[in-house]
Amino acid sequence: MREVIATNDGPKAIGPYSQAIKANGLVFLSGQVPLDPATQQLVEGDIAVQTERVLQNLAGVLKAAGSSLEQVVKTTVFLKNMSEFAAMNEVYGRYFVQSPPARSTVEVARLPKDVLVEIDVIALA
């Protein structure tokens, strides 16, 4: 069984993809960037501000899928600049306090809309 998840609590997809797919007891979220779901506009600010918005977006999509950040088992963090890892990690750590998920973090040459961070997750449904 495969279910497409769509919610106004996360930015609308800006291409041919779903916000999330729920299948076989898991939820696979597309990468989130710091778009405000209410306006579909990028939030202004540094890596901490952008990371905060991304994690809020992830939480909104997870909620729509019947899951939560506490159910996340794996994240992938894409950073425009690895020198901003510590600032991103400080915000990230406030969202994943108990039993944090497995994580990969990579520096990339460019992200959609030239944002500083994108995060995708896999969670239990």
N, C-alpha and C positions, 0 to 999 in steps of 0.2 A: 504494500500500500504506500502510495506517494501523495503527499498533500502539499500544495503550494500555500505558503504563508504570506499574507499581505496585510499591512497595518498602517494607519496614519501615525503610529507612535515611533515610526522610523522613517527616514527619507524614502521617497518613492524611487524605484529602480530607474536609473538613467540610461538603460540599455536593455538588450534582450536577456534579462536574467530575473530571477525571483529574489525577494528579500531573504527568504529562507525556504527550505524544503524539509518537511518532516517525513521520515521514513524509517520503518523497522526500529522504533523506539529511540531514534536519534533525531536531532535537529541540526541541520547544516546551514549556517548563516553566511550569506555573501559578505564580502568585505565591506565594512562601514567606514565612511570618511566623515569629517566634521560638518555635515550639512544639518541645519536646523530643520526638523521635519515640518514645522509649522509654516516656514517660508521657502523651503528648498534652497536656501542661501547658505554659503559657507560662513561659519563663525569666524570672527576676526580674533587673532591672538596667537600666542606662542604655543609651543608643543604641549604644555600643561593644559591650556584652555582647549586645544583641539582634541587631546586625549580624553578629557572629561566628556566632551560632546559625543565622541565616538562610543565611549562606554555607555552613555545614556541611550544612544541609539540602539546598541546591542541589547541592552536591557529591555527596551520597548518591543523589539522584534521577538526576543525570547518570550516575553510575557504573552504576546499574541499567539505564540506557538504552544502555550501551556507549560513553559519552562521558565528558567531564571538563571541569573549569573551563578548561583550556587550549584547549578546542575552542569556547568561547563566542564568539559573534560580536556579540551585542547584549544589553544589559541595560536594564531600566527599574527605577529606584529610586523608591519612593514614601516620602516622609518626612512625618511628622506635623508637624514643625517644621524649616523650612529653616535655622534657626540652628544645628542640629545636623549640618549638612552636613560640616564639617571633621572631626568625630569619626567619623562614618560613613565618610568618605572615607579616613581613616587605616587603618581595619580593611580596607575594600574593597581598598585598594592592596596589602595584604599577600597577598591572594588572586589578584590580577591584576597580576603583576610584569612579565612579558615580553609585549609586544604586547597590551595590554589591549583589550577589546572596545569597540565603540561603545556609548555610554550616554546615556540621558536620565534626568534627575532632576527630580522634581516634588514640590511640597508639596501635601498633600491635607488636606481637612477632618477626615477620620476614616478609620481603617483597621480591618479585622476585629479583634475582641477588644481594641480600643483600643491596639494595639501602636504602637511608634514608627517601625517600618520594615517595608516589604515589598519584595521584589525578585523580578522574573521574568526569565527568560533565553531566548534562542534559541541553540542550539549546533549544530555539525556532529555528525552521528551517527557 
